[in-house]
Amino acid sequence: MNSVYANKNIVLGVTGGIAAYKAAEICSALVQGGASVHVIMTESATKFVGPVTFRALTGHQVITGLWDEPREFEIAHVSLPDKADLLLVVPATANIIGKVANGVADDMLSTTIMATKAPVVFAPAMNWKMWANPVMQKNVEKLTALGYRFIEPECGRLACGEEGKGRLASPGVILKAVADVLAIKNDLDGVAILVTAGPTQEPIDPVRMIVNRSSGKMGYAVARAAVERGAKVILVSGPTDIPEPAGVELVKVQTAAEMLSAVMARLPEAKVVIGAAAVADFTPKSPGNQKIKKTGDELSIELQPTTDITAEVGRNKGDRVLVGFAAETENLIKNAQSKLASKNYDFVVANDVSKPGIGFGADENEVTIIGKDGSVREVARAPKLDIANEILDSVKQALGA
Ligand SMILES: Cc1cc2nc3c(=O)[nH]c(=O)nc-3n(C[C@H](O)[C@H](O)[C@H](O)COP(=O)(O)O)c2cc1C
């Protein structure tokens, strides 16, 4: 069978929400695609749909309790997670997300999630107030940083009769997300990649600083995508609110000068350098040792240029692959091409930060990847993780060349 699901072992977790019946359609599509699907239902889920539905669809015993006598696996909560290529939770209640985010393993599903090394994908569905609850959002943020994936719920009419964001994503979206995760290649296995991310902060005095609008999301997405593809990642990051991503070696810095020394110190280990950080171009020449007092007079702060980090890497590049970013507000391609040449990049990732909804702080981006060989690849608007994978595809090609 020529399907991305063919011969894959998928554990489907079903939890206790009204959308539980929709899990049957997903289950059926996966089985039809050639996957071997094992279903774990929470006790609450069984109040909404009967296990017999999933047993009939999958041909396998459905596990509903930690203390069930498993017929197919010796110790199901250990053998199932080992066997799984992917664990999908449809629908995912606020409860299961909260449990996983806090290390609770008190039923078969949460225990299996805790014990698996396979990718875990949650498709949440709940009342819009539950989804919008800051506790819920913190849990999602925490789990996302740890490498768990979420298929965002949709906006619309909810089963409770209210309108809002919380409806289970459509089967097509869920199946595509599963296919994308199953298609992740381990094609950067062991490749050492140095990534920079985030803004830098340049002190004016002990309480004030010059910053920029970079959130660090693009660089963190590159780091995460690289780890997922097997790379050994060193992430040199300016100050961000993003939780530490799983599997990377994180080096935290504050100023452009600190980022420069961290990058140059780790450069010998790296085969690839991806400079996604928005490094300050200027820094106060003589930052005050004490807080500068307000006197009513004008204040001039003398700025001096910082060392251009990616250009410095470019000068010491050796046989490394070097990728830089060009965040521009005008003449995007022309400005990006001149950076590519002057800084000895192999690729420049150009994005127009003046466009709403992409670039700084956004969850999505839209970029043009320009190669030193003259190649120009437009990458349509997509989540930053997808953009990161496109960039890594170019890197992979350059490594193979
Ligand atoms: C009729 C009904 C519908 C529910 N729908 C949802 C839902 O859509 N999403 C959700 O997160 N919780 C929903 N709940 C609450 C969960 O069932 C409850 O939090 C339960 O503890 C979840 O257990 P589980 O995560 O182990 O399946 C619903 C409860 C009831 C009674």
The ligand as an SDF file (V2000), in Angstrom:
LIG
                    3D

 31 33  0  0  0  0  0  0  0  0999 V2000
  -21.4910   15.9130   28.2860 C   0  0  0  0  0  0  0  0  0  0  0  0
  -20.0610   16.2420   28.5570 C   0  0  0  0  0  0  0  0  0  0  0  0
  -19.2700   16.7310   27.5410 C   0  0  0  0  0  0  0  0  0  0  0  0
  -17.9290   17.0570   27.7520 C   0  0  0  0  0  0  0  0  0  0  0  0
  -17.1890   17.5360   26.7180 N   0  0  0  0  0  0  0  0  0  0  0  0
  -15.9060   17.8570   26.9440 C   0  0  0  0  0  0  0  0  0  0  0  0
  -15.1210   18.3640   25.8550 C   0  0  0  0  0  0  0  0  0  0  0  0
  -15.5720   18.4980   24.7160 O   0  0  0  0  0  0  0  0  0  0  0  0
  -13.8270   18.6850   26.1170 N   0  0  0  0  0  0  0  0  0  0  0  0
  -13.2870   18.5510   27.3720 C   0  0  0  0  0  0  0  0  0  0  0  0
  -12.1050   18.8990   27.5360 O   0  0  0  0  0  0  0  0  0  0  0  0
  -14.0130   18.0560   28.4060 N   0  0  0  0  0  0  0  0  0  0  0  0
  -15.2890   17.7150   28.2040 C   0  0  0  0  0  0  0  0  0  0  0  0
  -16.0480   17.2290   29.2500 N   0  0  0  0  0  0  0  0  0  0  0  0
  -15.3960   17.0590   30.5510 C   0  0  0  0  0  0  0  0  0  0  0  0
  -14.5780   15.7860   30.5950 C   0  0  0  0  0  0  0  0  0  0  0  0
  -15.3840   14.6630   30.2520 O   0  0  0  0  0  0  0  0  0  0  0  0
  -13.9590   15.6190   31.9820 C   0  0  0  0  0  0  0  0  0  0  0  0
  -13.0040   16.6470   32.1820 O   0  0  0  0  0  0  0  0  0  0  0  0
  -13.3170   14.2770   32.1660 C   0  0  0  0  0  0  0  0  0  0  0  0
  -12.7010   14.2450   33.4300 O   0  0  0  0  0  0  0  0  0  0  0  0
  -12.2900   13.9790   31.0920 C   0  0  0  0  0  0  0  0  0  0  0  0
  -11.6580   12.7590   31.3650 O   0  0  0  0  0  0  0  0  0  0  0  0
  -10.5640   12.1670   30.3910 P   0  0  0  0  0  0  0  0  0  0  0  0
   -9.6540   13.2610   30.0350 O   0  0  0  0  0  0  0  0  0  0  0  0
   -9.8970   11.1250   31.2310 O   0  0  0  0  0  0  0  0  0  0  0  0
  -11.2860   11.5780   29.2370 O   0  0  0  0  0  0  0  0  0  0  0  0
  -17.3750   16.8740   29.0470 C   0  0  0  0  0  0  0  0  0  0  0  0
  -18.1640   16.3700   30.0610 C   0  0  0  0  0  0  0  0  0  0  0  0
  -19.4900   16.0560   29.8360 C   0  0  0  0  0  0  0  0  0  0  0  0
  -20.3110   15.5020   30.9500 C   0  0  0  0  0  0  0  0  0  0  0  0
  1  2  1  0
  2  3  1  0
  2 30  2  0
  3  4  2  0
  4  5  1  0
  4 28  1  0
  5  6  2  0
  6  7  1  0
  6 13  1  0
  7  8  2  0
  7  9  1  0
  9 10  1  0
 10 11  2  0
 10 12  1  0
 12 13  2  0
 13 14  1  0
 14 15  1  0
 14 28  1  0
 15 16  1  0
 16 17  1  0
 16 18  1  0
 18 19  1  0
 18 20  1  0
 20 21  1  0
 20 22  1  0
 22 23  1  0
 23 24  1  0
 24 25  2  0
 24 26  1  0
 24 27  1  0
 28 29  2  0
 29 30  1  0
 30 31  1  0
M  END
$$$$
